[in-house]
Amino acid sequence: MQTCACISLSGGQGKTTVALFTSLLLAQQGKRVLAVDSDPQANLSFYLGHEVQANQPTLLEVLNGQVTTEDGIYPTRYDNLFLIPADRGLFKVSDYLSSSGTGAFILKLRLKAIASLFDYVLIDVQPSRSQICLTGVGAAEYVLIPVEANTKGFNSLIDTLNFLKEQASLMAFTGKVLGVIPFRDRWTGRTQSLESRENVEAMREFADDIPILPSIRESEQFKKALRQGQLLSDLGYPDLEYPFEQIIKRLAHE
């Protein structure tokens, strides 16, 4: 089982988009995939059509040990794709994680219990330096960093890479950064906007030996696919799936 986290320390950088479409494509290819929503905003749970019921466990109960990991997993409307959902109550787990002494490794331990059930785990990580973020990163063998192709995105990349270096120095992050994914890359026809081009180049220089993966172009089709719960290829835009296909290829070669 390969575990991959999507992290950026600013909101709106494309984490949920990357986690969702990568999960959908892997599941379509026949892989057994677990999506883990570790963001209290619960966007991944929402887009996968899961509505948390009052008596149903979520990632909160899985992390604090109230239920087994398997009891917190739910099927989705997609074949081969399963979910550990989140809701606003996930904030409550921070005290437990910080007081446990091993908070950065709790999710890793919980996922170890179900390692034989899945081929891939995709984690949508909260965009902040929180205990929830720490345990998401600590569980990951691989990390993807989506960032907008603008100044805000470049600053998010700086903060995120510095955060990962800090955690690596503490042995709280022992994984590998699989790549940086420019998000909302603006093109007009075959011409990339000057802002996007300059910011992607700045990312490439700053990231040094970390690969800059194919960009996710700005398109209303992403919102449409999210709303309708469909793949981009189902809407007639298979070319927009190229970045996620390349992510899967990189995972397959690791």
Secondary structure, 3 states (H helix, E strand, C coil): CEEEEECCCCCCCCHHHHHHHHHHHHHHCCCCEEEEEECCCCHHHHHCCCCCCCCCCCHHHHHCCCCCCHHHCEECCCCCEEEECCCHHHHHHHHHHHHHCCHHHHHHHHHHCCCCCCCEEEEEECCCCCHHHHHHHHCCCEEEEEEECCHHHHHHHHHHHHHHHHHHHCCCCCCEEEEEEEEEECEECCEECHHHHHHHHHHHHHHCCCCECCCEECCHHHHHHHHHCCCCHHHCCHHHHHHHHHHHHHHHCC
